[in-house]
């Protein structure tokens, strides 16, 4: 598992932690469209992100987390996250 902690400063000036966890990829059943998936937690919410292979699933999970954090918290993150295109672009 990969775990990253970001700080975000709210409008009230208080900081809180946002934890991102990317779990080890798992193989999907043969009937699934994507052969692999990685479970990603962003601030307590779970997402299953597909991939062509284990590393693709991890990369897609990291990209998904970055897009979510940037769209929700923008420049308030420490360390900062650079803007990304939306998934599929």
NORBELSUL-V782342 format. One record per backbone hydrogen bond with DSSP energy under -0.5 kcal/mol. CO is the residue of the C=O (numbers start at 1). NH is the residue of the N-H. If there is no record, write none. Layout:
co=<CO | CO>
nh=<NH | NH>
//
This chain:
co=<2 | 4 | 6 | 7 | 8 | 8 | 10 | 14 | 16 | 18 | 19 | 20 | 21 | 21 | 22 | 26 | 29 | 35 | 36 | 37 | 38 | 39 | 40 | 40 | 41 | 41 | 42 | 45 | 47 | 47 | 49 | 51 | 53 | 54 | 55 | 56 | 57 | 58 | 59 | 60 | 61 | 62 | 63 | 64 | 65 | 66 | 67 | 68 | 69 | 69 | 70 | 73 | 74 | 76 | 78 | 86>
nh=<22 | 20 | 18 | 78 | 10 | 16 | 13 | 10 | 8 | 6 | 43 | 4 | 23 | 41 | 2 | 37 | 32 | 28 | 51 | 26 | 49 | 23 | 42 | 47 | 21 | 43 | 45 | 42 | 40 | 49 | 38 | 36 | 57 | 58 | 59 | 60 | 61 | 62 | 63 | 64 | 65 | 66 | 67 | 68 | 69 | 70 | 71 | 72 | 73 | 74 | 74 | 76 | 77 | 9 | 7 | 89>
//
